[in-house]
Amino acid sequence: MKIYIYLLIFFILISCSEEIEIETSLPSTPEDLIQHTSEFQKEVIEVTDGVHMAIGFALANAMMVEGEDSNIIIDTTGTVETAREVKDIFQSINPNPISTIIYTHNHGDHVYGASVFAEDSDPEIYAHSSTEKYISRVIGILRPIISSRSGKMFGNVLPNEEVENNGIGPFLEIGKDGRTPGLLYPNKVFEDKLEFEVSGIKVVLYHAPGETNDQLFVWLPDKKALFPGDNFYKTFPNLYTIRGTPYRDLAGWVNSIDMMRYLEPEHLIPSHTRPISGKEEIYKTLTTYRDGIQYVHDQTIRMMNLGMGPDEIAEKISLPKHLGDSPFLKEFYGSPEWSARNVFSGYLGWFDGNPSTLKPLPRMEEANNIIGLAGGWEKLFSIAEESFKKEQYQWSLQLTDYLLLTKPNNKETNILRQSCLQALGERESNPNSRYFYLSSAALLDENYKQNDLLAPTQESINKYPIEAMLEILKVSVVPEKSIEKDIQLLFHFTDTGKKFSLFLRKGVLEIQPFEVAGSSVQVLAKEEDMKAVLTGLKSLPISLVTGSIKVNGSKSDLLSLFSSCLSEKDVCIIFLNTFYPG
C-alpha cells in the first residue's frame, strides 16, 4: 500500500513542478540549402569491395554489387537516359552481365530505368509482393491532382536554374529534358523475408515498411553492407509528403530502422544521399534518426491526448536540440510540422475535436462575412496589401483566399498573391515547400511558360494495366451529365481476351472484370487502341471510323458514355510520365 502512496505523492509533485523549456535547434536557411547541394556531387563511389553507388545522376541512387560471374543492381534510377549513363559506367567497372535487379520500393525514381539494365540479359527482378500493385496505381484515380501537386513540390514547372536541389537528390529527372521511363515489373516477390545466393553473393531481403508500405532493405551479410532504400537518407524524412499520400506509419518506420540497427552493418548505402561506413557511426546515426521519428510520433500522440488539435500541435512540435542539430535530421525534405498533422489524421481522421469545425460555414459565406467585418472588399484588399508591406506574408496570402473567392481572377489580387508566394518561397530552406510556393507564384503569371513534361506515348502507356486505366473512368463521371443515363456495355479486348462489363447507372459507373449477361452493346478493341483513346492519343470517333475499335450494337451508348457523361478533360487522362517519388 505504501508504494502506491509514494507514487501518488511523486506524481503530485511532478504535476506541481514547472516545466523545463526544451531547447531546439535553429531553423535552416536558404544558404544552408545551397550548401546541401554538395551532398549530390556526381560520382560513382566504391563503398566497399565490389559494392558501388552512383550518386548525383538523378534524384535516386543506383547501386551495383559485383558477383563472381554476374552483377546485381539495386534500384535503377528513374529514366532510360539516366540509367544508360549509369550502366555504361558500371560496365566499365565490371562488364559481367546483370543477373539480378532489386527494387527497394515502387517509387518511379527507383524503378523506371530498369529496362536499360535488363536489355542485355534476362534478369530476375526482386521486390516485395505488393510492389506491382503500387506501381500500377501510379496512373490511378488520383493521377491529375497528384501530378499537379508533385510538379510544384519538385519544382518541375520552374526553370532549371531556380531548382537548387531536391533535398534527397540533385533533381527529379523524370519528365525532365525529354527523358523517358523504362518500366519492368518484378518477377520474384516475397512477403516478410527472403534469402538467396546469386553469383557467390549472399542476399537477404527484409520487408521494412516506412516511407512506403512495400519498402524493403537489402542485407549482404558477408560484406556487412545494408541498403536501406528510402527509410534513411541525410535529411529529416518525408513522414508526410505535401503532394499527398496515404498514411505513413511512423511507429512501423521506427521498427524497420531498429531491424537495420541490430544487424550492426559496417556499410550503409542509402538510395538517396551518400553512404556511411563504420559500425559504430552507423549505429549512432540510425539511433538518432529513429529517435527523431519516434519523438515526433510520441509527442504528437501526447498532445492529442491532452485535447490539442492538429494546428496547435503543428505549432508546438519541434525536435529538441540534440536531435534537430543532427545533419541527418535537417529539414531538407520532410518536416516535423507536416508529420504531426499526418499522425493526427492517421489516428483520428479529419475532425480536430472543435465543435465549430463539425459543420463550418461554406467558404463563400465565410469570405463574405470576413469582407463585411473588414468594411468591404476594397478595405480587405487594403489590409492584405498593408500586411504584405509589413512582411506579414502568410497573413496577406490567407487574406487573398477570401478576396479571390468573391472576385475570382482579379488581377490586382493575383499580383499580390503572387508576391506573397514569391516572398515565402525565397525564405524557405525546405525544397518541397520552397518550390511549392515558387511554382504556385509562377503559375499565376499568365505569360509564364513552364517546363514541358513528357506527353504520353503508345510505348509508355502499353506498360500499364488496362484495369488501372478503366478505374479512372469511375471517378470521371459528371453527375449533371449522367444522372438520367442508364447504359450497359461489354468491353472485349481481343488481344488479351479480357472482358469488362460497364454499367453507367444514374451518376455511378460500375465496372466488373467479367462478362455480365444483358449487354446489347459489345465494344471490341486491342488494349493498346483503347489505352490510346483513354489517354487522348487517339480520338474515339476516328477510331470507330478506322475500325481499330469496333462496336456490335448501337454506337450511341459508347459515344454517350465518352461524350455526354464524361468531360473531355476527364476522359483524356492527364497521363504525364512523371512518376513521382518521396
Backbone torsions as a table, in degrees:
resi	resn	phi	psi	omega
1	MET	NA	-37.2	-177.5
2	LYS	-60.3	-38.7	-177.0
3	ILE	-61.8	-36.1	178.6
4	TYR	-67.3	-37.8	177.4
5	ILE	-64.1	-43.7	179.7
6	TYR	-62.9	-42.1	178.7
7	LEU	-62.9	-40.9	179.5
8	LEU	-62.5	-45.3	178.6
9	ILE	-61.1	-41.2	-179.6
10	PHE	-59.3	-47.1	-178.0
11	PHE	-68.8	-33.1	176.2
12	ILE	-64.6	-43.7	179.3
13	LEU	-63.2	-41.0	179.4
14	ILE	-62.6	-43.2	-177.1
15	SER	-67.9	-26.4	-179.0
16	CYS	-87.1	-16.0	-177.4
17	SER	-76.7	157.1	178.1
18	GLU	-76.2	142.7	176.7
19	GLU	-72.7	139.9	176.0
20	ILE	-82.4	128.8	178.0
21	GLU	-71.6	125.3	-177.9
22	ILE	-87.0	124.9	179.5
23	GLU	-76.1	133.7	177.9
24	THR	-114.8	163.5	180.0
25	SER	-77.4	159.4	176.9
26	LEU	-73.3	143.7	178.9
27	PRO	-67.3	153.4	177.6
28	SER	-71.9	163.7	179.7
29	THR	-120.7	165.1	174.0
30	PRO	-55.4	-31.3	176.8
31	GLU	-63.9	-36.2	176.3
32	ASP	-63.3	-36.8	177.9
33	LEU	-63.4	-41.4	178.3
34	ILE	-61.8	-44.6	178.8
35	GLN	-64.0	-31.2	-180.0
36	HIS	-64.3	-20.8	-179.9
37	THR	-59.7	-29.5	179.6
38	SER	-61.6	-20.5	177.7
39	GLU	-61.0	-23.2	-171.3
40	PHE	-112.8	32.2	173.7
41	GLN	-55.5	128.7	-173.2
42	LYS	-74.6	115.6	-179.4
43	GLU	-168.7	165.9	170.9
44	VAL	-110.2	123.8	-174.7
45	ILE	-110.3	131.5	170.1
46	GLU	-89.1	102.3	-173.5
47	VAL	-71.0	-44.3	173.6
48	THR	-150.1	175.9	-173.3
49	ASP	-54.5	115.4	176.7
50	GLY	80.0	8.3	179.4
51	VAL	-120.9	118.1	-173.3
52	HIS	-122.8	141.7	176.8
53	MET	-120.8	130.3	172.0
54	ALA	-99.7	112.2	-177.8
55	ILE	-120.7	147.5	175.7
56	GLY	88.8	-2.4	179.3
57	PHE	-82.9	-25.7	-175.0
58	ALA	-161.8	-172.8	178.9
59	LEU	-62.6	-43.1	-178.1
60	ALA	-107.8	150.1	175.8
61	ASN	-80.2	158.9	167.4
62	ALA	-122.4	143.2	-177.7
63	MET	-124.0	146.1	175.7
64	MET	-124.9	133.5	174.0
65	VAL	-114.6	121.9	-179.4
66	GLU	-79.8	127.2	172.9
67	GLY	-103.2	-173.4	-177.7
68	GLU	-67.4	-42.5	-178.9
69	ASP	-135.4	6.0	175.9
70	SER	-157.1	167.3	-176.0
71	ASN	-119.2	156.8	177.2
72	ILE	-110.4	135.3	174.4
73	ILE	-111.7	128.4	175.9
74	ILE	-112.4	112.3	-173.6
75	ASP	65.8	146.4	-164.3
76	THR	-124.8	12.7	-168.8
77	THR	64.1	-170.1	-168.2
78	GLY	-115.4	1.2	177.9
79	THR	-147.6	162.4	177.3
80	VAL	-60.6	-44.0	-175.2
81	GLU	-65.6	-43.3	178.4
82	THR	-66.9	-44.0	179.4
83	ALA	-59.7	-38.5	178.3
84	ARG	-60.6	-45.3	-179.7
85	GLU	-61.7	-44.9	-178.6
86	VAL	-69.3	-43.1	-178.3
87	LYS	-61.0	-41.6	179.5
88	ASP	-58.9	-40.4	179.0
89	ILE	-69.2	-44.8	178.4
90	PHE	-58.3	-42.6	-178.2
91	GLN	-69.7	-27.9	175.1
92	SER	-69.0	-25.3	176.8
93	ILE	-80.3	-45.5	179.9
94	ASN	-149.7	112.2	-175.4
95	PRO	-81.5	4.1	179.7
96	ASN	-58.6	151.9	179.6
97	PRO	-65.9	158.5	177.4
98	ILE	-91.8	114.0	-177.8
99	SER	-97.9	-19.4	-172.0
100	THR	-143.4	134.6	170.6
101	ILE	-122.2	135.8	177.9
102	ILE	-121.6	126.5	172.4
103	TYR	-94.7	122.8	175.9
104	THR	-72.3	-25.1	175.0
105	HIS	-172.8	-176.3	-167.5
106	ASN	-84.4	-11.7	-172.6
107	HIS	-59.1	141.5	-172.3
108	GLY	-58.7	-32.7	-179.0
109	ASP	-69.8	-6.7	178.8
110	HIS	-108.1	-20.2	-170.3
111	VAL	-121.4	-15.9	-170.7
112	TYR	-87.3	11.3	168.6
113	GLY	-106.1	6.8	-169.7
114	ALA	-62.1	-37.4	-175.3
115	SER	-59.3	-32.0	179.4
116	VAL	-68.5	-45.3	-179.1
117	PHE	-68.6	-18.3	-178.0
118	ALA	-101.6	-2.8	-169.1
119	GLU	-71.1	-22.9	-179.6
120	ASP	-102.2	4.6	-178.1
121	SER	-153.5	-175.6	177.2
122	ASP	-125.7	73.1	-171.1
123	PRO	-72.6	155.3	167.8
124	GLU	-80.2	134.3	-176.4
125	ILE	-114.5	111.4	-175.6
126	TYR	-95.4	143.0	175.8
127	ALA	-164.8	169.3	173.0
128	HIS	-67.2	155.6	-175.6
129	SER	-62.3	-23.2	-178.7
130	SER	-92.1	-4.8	-174.4
131	THR	-61.8	-43.3	-179.6
132	GLU	-58.3	-40.5	178.6
133	LYS	-60.6	-44.4	-178.2
134	TYR	-70.7	-34.2	175.4
135	ILE	-62.3	-43.3	-179.5
136	SER	-65.3	-30.3	-178.7
137	ARG	-72.1	-8.3	-177.1
138	VAL	-61.5	-25.2	176.7
139	ILE	-106.1	25.9	-171.9
140	GLY	-78.2	-161.8	-167.9
141	ILE	-67.5	-20.5	179.2
142	LEU	-99.0	11.1	-174.2
143	ARG	-50.8	-51.2	-176.7
144	PRO	-60.3	-45.9	-176.0
145	ILE	-73.3	-38.7	178.7
146	ILE	-66.0	-40.2	178.2
147	SER	-62.1	-44.1	-179.4
148	SER	-61.7	-49.1	-177.9
149	ARG	-69.2	-34.8	179.0
150	SER	-67.3	-41.0	178.6
151	GLY	-58.5	-36.9	177.5
152	LYS	-73.3	-43.8	-175.6
153	MET	-62.5	-40.6	-179.4
154	PHE	-90.6	-2.0	178.7
155	GLY	72.8	20.6	-179.1
156	ASN	-67.4	-17.9	178.0
157	VAL	-88.5	-5.0	-177.9
158	LEU	-94.8	156.9	170.9
159	PRO	-58.7	147.3	-176.5
160	ASN	-54.3	-37.2	-175.9
161	GLU	-68.9	-15.6	179.2
162	GLU	-89.4	-5.2	179.7
163	VAL	-102.5	106.7	-178.4
164	GLU	-72.4	-56.8	171.3
165	ASN	-163.8	171.7	-178.8
166	ASN	-105.7	22.4	174.9
167	GLY	82.9	-49.0	179.2
168	ILE	-109.1	0.2	179.1
169	GLY	-171.0	169.7	-175.8
170	PRO	-67.8	-39.8	-179.4
171	PHE	-166.6	160.3	173.7
172	LEU	-88.2	110.6	-173.6
173	GLU	-78.8	-18.0	-179.2
174	ILE	-66.8	126.4	-178.2
175	GLY	79.4	12.8	-175.9
176	LYS	-113.0	132.8	173.1
177	ASP	54.8	36.3	176.4
178	GLY	73.5	15.2	-178.9
179	ARG	-74.8	149.8	-171.0
180	THR	-125.0	150.8	178.7
181	PRO	-84.1	153.2	176.5
182	GLY	-137.9	81.7	-172.4
183	LEU	-84.5	140.8	165.1
184	LEU	-131.0	137.6	178.6
185	TYR	-81.0	149.6	177.4
186	PRO	-65.2	148.3	176.8
187	ASN	-121.9	0.5	174.3
188	LYS	-132.2	114.9	-175.7
189	VAL	-127.7	162.5	-179.7
190	PHE	-148.7	171.5	-178.7
191	GLU	-102.4	-67.3	-172.8
192	ASP	-109.7	-45.5	-176.7
193	LYS	-153.8	140.8	179.6
194	LEU	-140.9	128.1	175.9
195	GLU	-115.5	135.6	176.3
196	PHE	-156.6	169.5	178.0
197	GLU	-127.8	135.3	178.9
198	VAL	-138.1	124.3	177.9
199	SER	51.5	41.7	177.9
200	GLY	80.9	2.1	-179.7
201	ILE	-104.5	121.1	173.9
202	LYS	-79.7	128.9	-176.3
203	VAL	-127.4	134.6	173.5
204	VAL	-125.7	127.5	177.3
205	LEU	-108.0	130.2	178.4
206	TYR	-117.3	130.0	170.4
207	HIS	-69.8	126.2	-173.3
208	ALA	-141.9	77.0	-178.3
209	PRO	-55.6	140.7	179.6
210	GLY	-169.8	-102.8	178.8
211	GLU	-61.0	-32.5	171.7
212	THR	-132.2	159.7	178.8
213	ASN	-71.6	-23.9	-178.6
214	ASP	-95.8	9.2	-176.1
215	GLN	-59.2	140.6	172.3
216	LEU	-133.6	162.4	167.4
217	PHE	-123.7	154.5	-175.8
218	VAL	-108.3	130.0	-179.8
219	TRP	-122.5	123.6	174.5
220	LEU	-107.0	94.7	-171.1
221	PRO	-61.6	-36.3	-177.8
222	ASP	-70.8	-27.8	179.6
223	LYS	-99.7	-4.5	-176.7
224	LYS	53.1	37.2	-177.7
225	ALA	-111.2	132.6	-178.0
226	LEU	-125.9	134.1	179.2
227	PHE	-112.6	103.0	-170.7
228	PRO	-82.1	0.1	-175.1
229	GLY	63.7	-133.6	-179.1
230	ASP	-102.0	17.3	175.5
231	ASN	-84.9	-2.4	176.7
232	PHE	-155.3	133.6	169.6
233	TYR	-160.7	171.4	-172.3
234	LYS	-85.1	69.2	172.4
235	THR	-177.6	159.9	175.9
236	PHE	-57.0	131.3	-171.1
237	PRO	-70.0	158.1	178.5
238	ASN	-81.7	72.5	178.3
239	LEU	-66.8	-21.1	167.5
240	TYR	-145.8	138.7	176.9
241	THR	-109.5	135.0	-174.3
242	ILE	-73.3	-5.7	172.2
243	ARG	-73.6	-18.3	-177.3
244	GLY	106.8	132.9	-177.6
245	THR	-160.8	153.5	169.0
246	PRO	-60.9	164.6	-176.8
247	TYR	-57.9	128.8	173.8
248	ARG	-99.2	119.6	-171.9
249	ASP	-77.5	104.6	-177.4
250	LEU	-66.3	-39.9	179.7
251	ALA	-63.9	-40.7	176.2
252	GLY	-65.0	-36.8	177.8
253	TRP	-61.6	-45.0	177.5
254	VAL	-59.7	-44.4	179.3
255	ASN	-60.6	-38.8	179.5
256	SER	-65.3	-40.6	177.1
257	ILE	-65.7	-37.5	178.1
258	ASP	-62.4	-38.2	175.5
259	MET	-58.6	-40.5	179.6
260	MET	-68.7	-43.4	-177.7
261	ARG	-57.0	-45.7	-171.3
262	TYR	-81.4	-2.5	167.2
263	LEU	-78.5	-14.1	179.5
264	GLU	53.8	58.3	179.1
265	PRO	-66.7	151.2	175.4
266	GLU	-101.1	-13.4	176.7
267	HIS	-138.6	125.9	178.9
268	LEU	-114.9	120.2	-170.4
269	ILE	-125.4	88.5	-174.6
270	PRO	-76.3	162.6	177.2
271	SER	-81.6	-7.4	171.6
272	HIS	-139.3	145.3	-178.3
273	THR	66.6	-177.8	-164.2
274	ARG	-88.7	160.3	-178.6
275	PRO	-75.9	163.0	175.3
276	ILE	-128.0	137.6	175.4
277	SER	-123.9	151.2	-177.3
278	GLY	109.8	115.7	-174.1
279	LYS	-57.8	-47.0	-177.1
280	GLU	-67.1	-40.8	-179.7
281	GLU	-64.7	-41.7	179.4
282	ILE	-64.8	-46.1	179.6
283	TYR	-59.3	-45.5	179.5
284	LYS	-61.9	-44.3	-177.5
285	THR	-67.4	-43.9	178.5
286	LEU	-64.8	-35.3	177.8
287	THR	-64.2	-46.2	177.0
288	THR	-59.9	-42.6	-177.3
289	TYR	-63.9	-48.3	-179.9
290	ARG	-67.6	-33.0	177.7
291	ASP	-65.6	-36.8	176.9
292	GLY	-62.2	-42.7	178.5
293	ILE	-66.6	-47.3	-178.4
294	GLN	-64.7	-37.3	179.3
295	TYR	-58.2	-47.1	-179.9
296	VAL	-63.7	-43.1	179.2
297	HIS	-61.7	-52.9	-172.9
298	ASP	-68.3	-41.3	-179.2
299	GLN	-70.5	-32.2	174.8
300	THR	-64.3	-45.9	177.7
301	ILE	-60.5	-43.3	179.5
302	ARG	-58.2	-47.3	-179.2
303	MET	-69.7	-32.9	173.4
304	MET	-59.4	-44.0	-179.4
305	ASN	-68.9	-18.9	174.0
306	LEU	-84.5	-1.2	177.1
307	GLY	94.0	7.0	-179.9
308	MET	-76.1	146.4	176.0
309	GLY	-89.8	173.7	-175.2
310	PRO	-62.3	-35.4	179.8
311	ASP	-65.2	-44.0	-179.3
312	GLU	-67.1	-40.7	179.6
313	ILE	-65.0	-45.1	180.0
314	ALA	-60.2	-35.5	178.7
315	GLU	-67.7	-35.5	-173.7
316	LYS	-90.1	-26.7	-171.4
317	ILE	-71.8	132.4	173.4
318	SER	-163.5	150.9	-179.8
319	LEU	-73.9	140.7	172.1
320	PRO	-64.3	159.5	-169.9
321	LYS	-56.1	-40.4	-176.4
322	HIS	-65.6	-23.5	175.0
323	LEU	-93.7	-46.4	-176.0
324	GLY	-64.7	-24.6	178.8
325	ASP	-81.5	-10.1	179.0
326	SER	-65.5	132.3	177.3
327	PRO	-62.5	-15.3	179.2
328	PHE	-90.6	-0.5	179.0
329	LEU	-127.3	16.2	173.2
330	LYS	-68.8	146.7	-171.2
331	GLU	-84.2	66.7	176.4
332	PHE	-100.7	7.1	175.6
333	TYR	-149.7	-68.4	177.0
334	GLY	-90.7	-178.4	-177.5
335	SER	-149.7	132.1	174.8
336	PRO	-56.2	-36.7	179.9
337	GLU	-61.7	-50.3	178.2
338	TRP	-62.9	-38.5	-177.5
339	SER	-64.4	-40.9	179.4
340	ALA	-62.6	-41.5	177.2
341	ARG	-62.3	-37.9	178.5
342	ASN	-64.3	-43.1	178.3
343	VAL	-61.5	-45.4	-179.4
344	PHE	-58.2	-52.9	-177.3
345	SER	-68.2	-31.4	179.0
346	GLY	-66.2	-35.9	-179.8
347	TYR	-90.8	-38.5	-171.7
348	LEU	-116.8	-9.1	-178.8
349	GLY	82.2	-163.1	-169.8
350	TRP	-75.7	-27.0	-172.6
351	PHE	-75.8	125.5	-176.4
352	ASP	-87.9	-0.6	178.0
353	GLY	92.7	-8.7	178.1
354	ASN	-87.6	119.2	-175.9
355	PRO	-60.5	-23.8	179.5
356	SER	-69.8	-14.7	178.8
357	THR	-99.1	1.9	178.8
358	LEU	-64.0	-47.5	178.5
359	LYS	-137.5	72.7	-176.3
360	PRO	-66.7	161.0	176.5
361	LEU	-60.0	147.5	171.1
362	PRO	-55.5	145.4	-173.7
363	ARG	-57.3	-37.8	179.8
364	MET	-65.0	-42.3	178.4
365	GLU	-64.4	-41.5	177.4
366	GLU	-61.4	-43.3	-179.9
367	ALA	-61.7	-45.2	179.1
368	ASN	-62.9	-38.2	177.9
369	ASN	-64.8	-42.9	178.9
370	ILE	-63.8	-42.1	177.8
371	ILE	-62.4	-39.2	177.4
372	GLY	-63.6	-43.6	178.4
373	LEU	-62.7	-34.0	-179.2
374	ALA	-74.6	-18.8	-178.2
375	GLY	101.0	19.8	177.6
376	GLY	119.1	164.5	-175.8
377	TRP	-60.1	-46.9	-178.0
378	GLU	-61.4	-39.2	179.1
379	LYS	-64.8	-42.8	178.8
380	LEU	-65.0	-39.5	176.3
381	PHE	-59.8	-42.1	179.1
382	SER	-62.1	-40.0	177.9
383	ILE	-64.5	-43.6	179.1
384	ALA	-62.6	-42.0	179.5
385	GLU	-64.4	-43.3	179.7
386	GLU	-66.1	-38.6	177.7
387	SER	-61.6	-39.5	177.4
388	PHE	-62.2	-44.0	-179.9
389	LYS	-61.8	-30.5	178.0
390	LYS	-84.4	5.9	-178.4
391	GLU	65.4	25.4	172.3
392	GLN	-90.3	65.9	-168.4
393	TYR	-65.9	-39.4	-179.2
394	GLN	-65.4	-43.9	179.6
395	TRP	-63.9	-44.1	177.9
396	SER	-60.2	-41.8	178.5
397	LEU	-61.3	-44.8	-179.9
398	GLN	-63.7	-36.8	178.1
399	LEU	-66.3	-32.3	177.4
400	THR	-65.4	-23.9	174.3
401	ASP	-57.3	-48.6	-179.5
402	TYR	-66.6	-41.1	-178.5
403	LEU	-63.3	-42.2	-177.3
404	LEU	-77.5	-24.2	174.9
405	LEU	-62.5	-39.7	-176.4
406	THR	-90.7	-25.7	175.5
407	LYS	-134.2	79.0	-178.2
408	PRO	-60.0	143.2	175.3
409	ASN	63.9	19.1	173.9
410	ASN	-62.3	124.9	-171.6
411	LYS	-62.1	-47.2	-177.6
412	GLU	-63.4	-40.1	179.5
413	THR	-67.4	-40.5	178.2
414	ASN	-61.9	-38.9	177.9
415	ILE	-64.5	-43.1	178.0
416	LEU	-63.8	-45.0	179.7
417	ARG	-61.9	-43.2	177.8
418	GLN	-59.1	-42.0	179.4
419	SER	-64.6	-40.8	177.4
420	CYS	-61.5	-47.5	-178.8
421	LEU	-62.7	-41.9	179.4
422	GLN	-62.9	-44.8	-179.1
423	ALA	-65.0	-42.3	179.1
424	LEU	-65.7	-42.6	-179.0
425	GLY	-64.2	-41.5	-178.4
426	GLU	-64.3	-23.3	-178.4
427	ARG	-92.7	-6.4	-176.9
428	GLU	-88.4	136.6	174.2
429	SER	-99.0	-18.9	176.6
430	ASN	-77.0	116.3	-175.9
431	PRO	-56.5	-38.4	-177.2
432	ASN	-60.7	-50.7	178.9
433	SER	-73.1	-37.2	179.3
434	ARG	-56.1	-52.8	-176.2
435	TYR	-73.2	-28.0	176.6
436	PHE	-65.0	-44.6	176.4
437	TYR	-61.9	-52.2	-174.9
438	LEU	-65.4	-38.1	177.6
439	SER	-65.6	-43.4	179.1
440	SER	-61.9	-37.5	177.2
441	ALA	-65.7	-46.7	-178.3
442	ALA	-61.2	-39.4	-176.9
443	LEU	-71.8	-12.6	174.8
444	LEU	-80.1	-13.6	178.6
445	ASP	-85.0	114.7	-176.0
446	GLU	-64.8	-19.1	179.5
447	ASN	-95.2	-0.6	-175.9
448	TYR	-75.9	131.7	177.5
449	LYS	-108.6	107.8	-176.4
450	GLN	-79.3	161.9	174.9
451	ASN	-56.8	138.0	177.4
452	ASP	-76.9	131.8	171.9
453	LEU	-96.0	165.4	-175.1
454	LEU	-69.3	135.6	172.9
455	ALA	-82.9	156.1	179.2
456	PRO	-66.4	148.4	172.9
457	THR	-124.4	158.5	179.3
458	GLN	-60.4	-39.3	-179.7
459	GLU	-62.1	-42.2	-177.5
460	SER	-70.5	-41.7	-176.3
461	ILE	-74.1	-22.2	179.7
462	ASN	-66.1	-18.6	-178.4
463	LYS	-78.0	-12.6	-171.4
464	TYR	-107.4	143.2	-174.1
465	PRO	-62.3	138.0	176.4
466	ILE	-62.6	-28.7	179.0
467	GLU	-58.5	-44.0	-178.9
468	ALA	-65.5	-37.6	-179.9
469	MET	-69.2	-40.4	179.9
470	LEU	-66.4	-33.2	179.2
471	GLU	-57.1	-32.6	-177.8
472	ILE	-65.1	-28.7	179.1
473	LEU	-59.7	-34.7	-178.3
474	LYS	-58.5	-43.1	-175.3
475	VAL	-90.9	8.9	177.1
476	SER	-104.6	0.3	-179.2
477	VAL	-67.7	128.0	177.7
478	VAL	-95.7	111.9	-175.0
479	PRO	-56.3	-42.3	-177.1
480	GLU	-60.7	-26.0	-178.9
481	LYS	-96.1	-16.4	-170.2
482	SER	-122.7	0.3	-172.5
483	ILE	-64.7	-22.5	178.8
484	GLU	-103.8	3.7	-175.3
485	LYS	-87.6	147.3	174.8
486	ASP	-144.9	96.0	-171.5
487	ILE	-127.3	137.3	174.5
488	GLN	-126.5	125.8	-179.4
489	LEU	-130.6	151.6	171.5
490	LEU	-117.5	119.5	174.7
491	PHE	-94.2	122.7	179.0
492	HIS	-120.3	113.7	-179.5
493	PHE	-92.2	110.4	-168.0
494	THR	-70.1	-24.5	-178.0
495	ASP	-83.5	-28.9	-178.6
496	THR	-110.1	-14.8	-178.4
497	GLY	81.0	-0.8	-179.0
498	LYS	-70.5	143.6	177.5
499	LYS	-128.6	139.5	178.8
500	PHE	-133.8	129.8	176.0
501	SER	-96.6	127.4	-179.3
502	LEU	-115.1	130.8	178.2
503	PHE	-125.5	108.8	171.8
504	LEU	-92.4	113.9	-171.3
505	ARG	-130.6	93.0	174.3
506	LYS	48.7	58.5	174.8
507	GLY	90.7	-2.6	179.7
508	VAL	-124.5	131.6	178.4
509	LEU	-108.2	115.2	175.4
510	GLU	-98.1	134.3	177.3
511	ILE	-128.6	126.6	177.9
512	GLN	-121.2	138.9	-176.2
513	PRO	-83.0	41.9	177.9
514	PHE	-160.6	167.4	-178.9
515	GLU	-82.3	128.1	175.8
516	VAL	-110.8	128.0	-178.0
517	ALA	-60.9	147.2	174.4
518	GLY	117.4	-11.0	-179.2
519	SER	-82.3	128.1	178.1
520	SER	-94.6	-2.7	-178.5
521	VAL	-124.1	123.0	178.7
522	GLN	-118.4	126.6	179.2
523	VAL	-103.2	122.9	-178.2
524	LEU	-114.2	129.1	-179.5
525	ALA	-165.1	159.4	166.8
526	LYS	-76.1	151.7	179.7
527	GLU	-57.4	-41.9	-177.0
528	GLU	-63.2	-33.7	179.2
529	ASP	-71.6	-39.4	177.9
530	MET	-70.4	-37.8	176.8
531	LYS	-60.5	-39.0	179.4
532	ALA	-63.7	-37.7	177.0
533	VAL	-68.9	-44.0	-177.3
534	LEU	-64.6	-28.5	-178.4
535	THR	-99.7	4.0	176.9
536	GLY	81.9	5.8	176.9
537	LEU	-70.9	-29.7	178.9
538	LYS	-132.2	153.7	177.8
539	SER	-87.8	137.7	177.0
540	LEU	-62.2	-49.9	179.1
541	PRO	-57.3	-41.6	179.6
542	ILE	-67.5	-38.3	178.0
543	SER	-62.9	-34.3	176.6
544	LEU	-69.8	-38.5	-179.8
545	VAL	-68.3	-43.6	-178.3
546	THR	-75.6	-16.4	178.5
547	GLY	88.7	4.2	176.8
548	SER	-67.9	-25.7	170.7
549	ILE	-121.6	124.2	-178.7
550	LYS	-113.7	152.9	179.7
551	VAL	-130.6	123.7	169.3
552	ASN	-93.9	110.4	-173.9
553	GLY	112.5	-164.3	-176.8
554	SER	-72.1	131.8	176.1
555	LYS	-78.4	-15.3	-173.3
556	SER	-63.4	-35.7	179.8
557	ASP	-65.3	-42.2	178.3
558	LEU	-64.1	-46.2	178.6
559	LEU	-64.4	-34.7	178.1
560	SER	-65.8	-40.1	178.4
561	LEU	-60.1	-46.5	-175.1
562	PHE	-84.0	-31.2	-173.6
563	SER	-97.5	-38.0	-173.9
564	SER	-97.4	-35.9	-172.6
565	CYS	-95.4	-19.9	-179.6
566	LEU	-125.4	135.3	177.1
567	SER	-71.4	153.8	-179.1
568	GLU	-57.8	-39.7	180.0
569	LYS	-63.0	-37.3	-178.4
570	ASP	-73.2	-40.0	-176.9
571	VAL	-72.2	-47.5	177.1
572	CYS	-76.9	81.5	-172.3
573	ILE	-54.4	136.4	175.3
574	ILE	-73.6	89.6	-170.6
575	PHE	-107.1	60.8	178.4
576	LEU	-76.7	136.1	-178.1
577	ASN	-78.6	59.5	179.2
578	THR	-119.6	89.0	-172.5
579	PHE	-94.8	98.4	-164.6
580	TYR	-82.7	142.5	178.9
581	PRO	-95.9	-161.0	166.5
582	GLY	72.6	NA	NA
